[in-house]
């Protein structure tokens, strides 16, 4: 089931929409937390419970960014990201993989799968929202960034 949430501006102020975000996670509580966190930041949030549902949505609707859990029933988040990266336009879509597990192996697998970032799940979602904002704004307005020796750009400041 998909659900759309848009932040309503307070007292007539205009807030620019940041875009459409696909959140993929089998945990309803986490999806709700993501929906609330990102909709406050004026994202239209679409939810998927499985990689298969996300794939169907991705193929039928445009998205500006994805937040994908690694451990999904059936097809993993790693595999979903690999498949998306192989699609036309999929290489430039900002993708963040998230997991409650935070091992070097998971981080390396996430980056090999094509994720722009790996973020450990945490109840404080502010840094995740900021990371997605920055990735999406860089996708729209590429700027000269200095990648590391592997060609990846890392955010050191979240302000």
Protein Blocks (a to p, Z undefined) as FASTA:
>chain_A
ZZddddddeehiacddfbjcddddfbfklmmmmmmmmmmnopacdddfbfklmmmmmmmp
ccfbdcddfbdghjafklmmmmmmmpghklmpccddddfbdcfklmmmmmmnopabdcdd
dfblmlmmmmmmmmmmmmmmccdddddfkopacdfbdZZ
